[in-house]
Structure formats: structure tokens, C-alpha cells
Amino acid sequence: MNFLFTNLFIVALYLLSGIYQPVKIQKPITVCHTTPKDMADFVSDPEFVKMHPAPVYFDFQGLGKEISFTAADGKNASAYLVKAKKKSNKWLFVYQEWWGLNDHIRSEADKYYKDLGENVNILALDMYDGKSTSDPAEAGKLMQGADQARLMNIINAGYKYAGPKAQVASVGWCFGGGLSLKSALAGGKQNIGSVMYYGMPVQDVEQLKMLNSDVLGLFATEQWISKEVIEEFAVNMKKADKKLTYKIFNAVHGFSNPSNPKFDPEATKEAYGMSLGYLKSKFKV
């Protein structure tokens, strides 16, 4: 008994003196993974800017013409248009990289026009209202400064120009890859397909449920629109009960731009073949 009282007395002294402290049980720490919502989130990363060397110059003589039309905000919108050789309600909307609507994008518009048998109207929308650049820093500023409401007004103006009976698919690269998906969402029942080249996907399941078509994703091996981001997109598309077909190419971001010093001809050929086959099936040409 004396031994027990002695030990109880020692413990009491510890508690009173503060030498003994009870262990606090910590709440578990939750680590949140936040997926960037827009490519503009990457502009402050110097490594991302490095992945966009200034495009090399090439001579271009286009098949189409520059047009303008009024958007819902009352401002003029502009685009590069290549009309189908016969009257058609089939339209392909083409969306620019972060450089703006430059001759590379116009040449891509011409290429799709020819390879779709000249049976589809091609509309390359100018998302920067006449601005374009070959300077990566300036391109980053243009992309960051792009007003989302204005972008959607331009997209909707494109649909209005094409007309209520138009069947519209879209294709875009980089900044335009994300816009291609947003264009598909905006198109409602008029949307029949969307091709995304290494663009930031919409991850909101409720928005993705509004898609009228499936999506073809042609991605690069990179740390920004990473494998994890792409796989999250695939999961969300499945939750939305929408079909996504995609491939991650062993090539850098921007691999499909021939004016990019890091252009990858083999990956470009395969990706373009996938996009063309997809669009031909949508337009039935």
C-alpha cells in the first residue's frame, strides 16, 4: 500500500508541476488536390513559357477570307472563313493557340477544309479580337487577359453566324483545346463533336452532362496538363455518362505546330489522322 501511495503522490506532483502533459489527439490533415481550371493559371511558371518557343516564320497563302459579325455584347467579332464548295450546314470551328489567330491556324483551317473534301465550312474564330504575337511573354499576357465572358460571346456569335440548322464540330490546340470543349458545351444540340489538342479540360461533372457529343483528346506528355489531370477528366466524363477517347503522346506540349521548333512530325501525323477520322465520321464525309 505504501508503494501505491508513493507512486500516486509522484504522479500528482508531475501533473501539478506541468512536467507531465497529456497527449493531444490531432485531427487528420486533409491534403486537397486542386486542378487548375484554365491554362492562364500556368503563365506565371517560367518552365511553361519555355515550352512555347517563338514560332518560326513560314509563307502562307490562304484559301479563305477574313469576315466580321456582331456578338451578343454588341461588339464585332472576326474570323477566318473557308466556305464549302456547295451550300452546307456542316461547320468546323477552329480555335487558336495562345499566340492568337495567326497564319499557322489559318493553314490548319485550310488543311481540314481540303481533307474534309471541301464539303465543310471552316470557321477559325479570332478569340483575341485582332491581336496576335510570336513573343511567348506577350502571348501569356494575352491569354491571361482574355475575358471569359467575351470568349463565350465570340463562340456564341460563331454559332449565330453558322445558323440554327448548323451541325458544328470543333478543334483547337493549347488554349484553343480548352475552347474547343467549351464550344461544344455552348453549342447544345448543334454540337456534334469536339477535338482537344493538349488543352485544359472542363472538370465539372454537371457541365459535362450538358455535352451533346463525345470528345477526342490528343494530349502531350507534360507536367501541366498532366496524366493525372487527363485521368481526372476521363473519370468525370464517365460520371457525366459521356464518351471520351484520348491518347497521351510521347511528345512535348505544342508538338503538332510545324512552326514550333519542337515540332514532332510522327506524333503530329498520328494525331491528325485520329482527328480527321473522327471529324469525317461526325460530318459523314
PyMOL commands that set and color helices and strands:
alter all, ss='L'
color gray80, all
select helices_A, chain A and resi 2-17+39-42+46-50+103-115+136-145+148-162+175-190+205-208+227-239+265-283
alter helices_A, ss='H'
color red, helices_A
select strands_A, chain A and resi 65-70+76-82+90-95+121-125+167-173+191-197+215-219+244-248
alter strands_A, ss='S'
color yellow, strands_A
deselect
rebuild
show_as cartoon
